[in-house]
Structure formats: C-alpha cells, structure tokens
C-alpha cells in the first residue's frame, strides 16, 4: 500500500506505524518496550493503539480509489440518514 509504512524494530524496543489521513494529516501509533516487558505484550499494546487511532479503518477506506462523485453521493446519503432521525 502506498501511504503505509510499518517499521517493527524489536531490537530498539519501538513499534511505529504511519498513515496519512484523508485530511493529509499524519496518523501515528508509537509503543515503546517497557523494562521487563515481553515483546508479545508490547505487540498487543501496539495493536490496541492502532485500533484506538482508527489507523486500520483509514487504510481500508483508502485501499481503492473512489471517484469524487461517489464520495459526494456517500456524503449526501449520510446527510439524508442523519436528517431523517
């Protein structure tokens, strides 16, 4: 995927994930290895952090190009759903 860089670096005790959001801002998840902490628990914390920051949702959303007209139709459908409540 073009906008995603995953760099697991267990030797330094740091996991980082970078993704550009739709507003061209950088979404980032960092997790450092604590003293006496296993790599598996750090990896688990990293997964939770990525989920909280909604990085995977952004990657899935950007997996395929959507035409501007399709995006506009989606927005209008959301507006209609919200206004009908």
Rosetta silent file (secondary structure, phi, psi, omega in degrees, C-alpha in Angstrom):
SEQUENCE: XXXXXXXXXXXXXXXXXXXXXXXXXXXXXXXXXXXXXXXXXXXXXXXXXXXXXXXXXXXXXXXXXXXXXXXXXXXXXXXXXXXXX
SCORE:     score description
SCORE:     0.000 S_00000001
   1 L     0.000  139.684 -170.103    0.000    0.000    0.000 S_00000001
   2 L   -69.038  -44.208 -172.360    1.377    3.347   -0.986 S_00000001
   3 L   -93.631   12.340 -174.069    0.700    5.502    2.088 S_00000001
   4 E  -117.226  132.930  173.426    1.518    2.977    4.800 S_00000001
   5 E  -129.163  120.214  175.122    4.866    2.322    6.440 S_00000001
   6 E  -112.151  127.148 -178.898    5.170   -0.260    9.179 S_00000001
   7 E  -130.136   84.652  174.708    8.511   -0.492   10.888 S_00000001
   8 E   -75.298  126.276 -179.001    8.703   -3.075   13.672 S_00000001
   9 E  -130.037   79.543 -176.765   12.054   -2.618   15.417 S_00000001
  10 L   -67.445  -24.500 -177.708   12.208   -5.041   18.336 S_00000001
  11 L   -66.672  -35.018  177.517   15.942   -4.504   18.884 S_00000001
  12 L   -91.381   -9.066  179.064   15.374   -0.870   19.913 S_00000001
  13 L    75.692   39.495 -178.192   12.083   -1.663   21.632 S_00000001
  14 E  -141.745  132.536  172.462    9.901    0.580   19.477 S_00000001
  15 E  -118.397  132.327 -178.198    6.962   -0.115   17.151 S_00000001
  16 E  -136.683  142.942  176.069    5.723    2.669   14.864 S_00000001
  17 E  -136.270  127.905  179.444    3.019    2.890   12.200 S_00000001
  18 E  -116.606  135.546  175.262    2.487    5.950    9.949 S_00000001
  19 E  -145.301  137.588  174.294   -0.586    6.610    7.775 S_00000001
  20 E   -85.318  131.158 -179.875   -1.763    9.772    6.018 S_00000001
  21 L   -85.501  179.824 -177.832   -5.422   10.519    6.755 S_00000001
  22 L   -66.480  -22.619  179.658   -7.955   11.936    4.325 S_00000001
  23 L   -95.330   17.129  177.526   -7.134   15.449    5.520 S_00000001
  24 L    63.492   26.969  173.468   -3.436   14.871    4.742 S_00000001
  25 L   -99.062  158.598 -176.454   -2.511   14.682    8.415 S_00000001
  26 E   -94.643  120.348  173.165   -0.211   12.006    9.723 S_00000001
  27 E   -92.438  132.102 -174.577   -1.754    9.304   11.924 S_00000001
  28 E  -141.470  137.528  174.681    0.891    7.686   14.044 S_00000001
  29 E  -122.962  123.418  178.146    0.996    4.953   16.670 S_00000001
  30 E  -122.069  137.305  174.828    4.119    4.551   18.808 S_00000001
  31 E  -139.092  126.740  177.820    4.733    1.950   21.507 S_00000001
  32 E  -102.365  146.783  178.588    7.977    1.607   23.463 S_00000001
  33 L   -75.849  121.767  178.457    9.112   -1.577   25.150 S_00000001
  34 L   -78.733  162.309  179.659    8.967   -1.195   28.926 S_00000001
  35 L   -68.659  130.030 -179.534   11.612   -2.628   31.201 S_00000001
  36 L    77.468    8.808 -178.322   10.871   -6.281   31.910 S_00000001
  37 L   -96.002  140.871  179.096    8.065   -6.327   29.321 S_00000001
  38 L   -80.653  157.899  179.206    7.836   -9.099   26.742 S_00000001
  39 H   -63.652  -35.224 -179.297    7.697   -8.378   23.033 S_00000001
  40 H   -63.273  -41.141  179.746    4.281  -10.083   22.827 S_00000001
  41 H   -70.102  -34.884  176.030    2.734   -7.716   25.375 S_00000001
  42 H   -65.084  -40.683  178.601    4.246   -4.723   23.559 S_00000001
  43 H   -63.790  -38.064  177.451    2.806   -6.031   20.294 S_00000001
  44 H   -63.972  -44.413  177.692   -0.609   -6.389   21.972 S_00000001
  45 H   -62.848  -38.139  178.712   -0.439   -2.789   23.223 S_00000001
  46 H   -62.885  -43.666  177.867    0.568   -1.663   19.733 S_00000001
  47 H   -60.381  -41.080  178.008   -2.467   -3.409   18.218 S_00000001
  48 H   -65.138  -40.445 -179.860   -4.749   -1.680   20.717 S_00000001
  49 H   -64.646  -43.134  178.460   -3.156    1.699   19.972 S_00000001
  50 H   -62.508  -40.421  179.452   -3.586    1.228   16.211 S_00000001
  51 H   -66.666  -41.980  179.695   -7.226    0.263   16.769 S_00000001
  52 H   -63.558  -39.983 -178.670   -7.865    3.289   19.007 S_00000001
  53 L   -78.970   -1.692  178.942   -6.326    5.683   16.487 S_00000001
  54 L    57.608   36.022 -179.248   -8.507    4.126   13.737 S_00000001
  55 H   -70.935  -43.612 -179.511   -5.478    3.647   11.520 S_00000001
  56 H   -65.215  -36.104  177.406   -6.657    0.347   10.035 S_00000001
  57 H   -62.448  -40.113  178.940  -10.068    1.829    9.214 S_00000001
  58 H   -66.165  -40.358  179.300   -8.323    4.622    7.323 S_00000001
  59 H   -65.088  -43.759  179.369   -6.138    2.144    5.428 S_00000001
  60 H   -63.565  -40.054 -179.308   -9.157    0.031    4.468 S_00000001
  61 H   -64.837  -34.452 -177.441  -11.047    3.125    3.354 S_00000001
  62 L   -94.194    7.675 -176.330   -8.170    4.216    1.117 S_00000001
  63 L   -60.750  -39.330  179.098   -7.447    0.773   -0.283 S_00000001
  64 L  -123.468  147.362  179.567   -9.208    1.563   -3.557 S_00000001
  65 L   -70.458  136.350  174.729   -9.674    4.905   -5.270 S_00000001
  66 L  -114.086  131.833  179.833  -13.147    6.376   -5.031 S_00000001
  67 L   -65.607  150.029  178.828  -14.311    8.826   -7.631 S_00000001
  68 H   -57.015  -34.411  178.923  -15.275   12.267   -6.320 S_00000001
  69 H   -66.025  -37.904  178.432  -18.846   11.709   -7.498 S_00000001
  70 H   -66.968  -40.353  176.942  -19.074    8.512   -5.435 S_00000001
  71 H   -62.057  -42.232  179.593  -17.721   10.344   -2.381 S_00000001
  72 H   -62.363  -43.722  179.029  -20.280   13.096   -2.886 S_00000001
  73 H   -62.871  -39.295  178.070  -23.111   10.551   -3.132 S_00000001
  74 H   -62.113  -45.659  179.308  -21.916    8.871    0.071 S_00000001
  75 H   -60.493  -43.610  179.836  -21.878   12.189    1.916 S_00000001
  76 H   -63.807  -38.656  178.734  -25.379   13.021    0.710 S_00000001
  77 H   -64.204  -40.409  178.162  -26.649    9.604    1.835 S_00000001
  78 H   -64.551  -42.449  177.782  -25.179   10.169    5.314 S_00000001
  79 H   -59.476  -45.362 -179.755  -26.834   13.611    5.454 S_00000001
  80 H   -62.333  -41.598  179.125  -30.184   12.111    4.467 S_00000001
  81 H   -64.394  -41.438 -178.800  -29.878    9.396    7.117 S_00000001
  82 H   -68.957  -38.340 -177.190  -28.987   11.897    9.819 S_00000001
  83 H   -74.743  -21.523 -178.225  -31.789   14.311    8.922 S_00000001
  84 L   -83.258   -5.887 -179.537  -34.437   11.552    8.889 S_00000001
  85 L   -69.778    0.000    0.000  -33.865   10.662   12.551 S_00000001
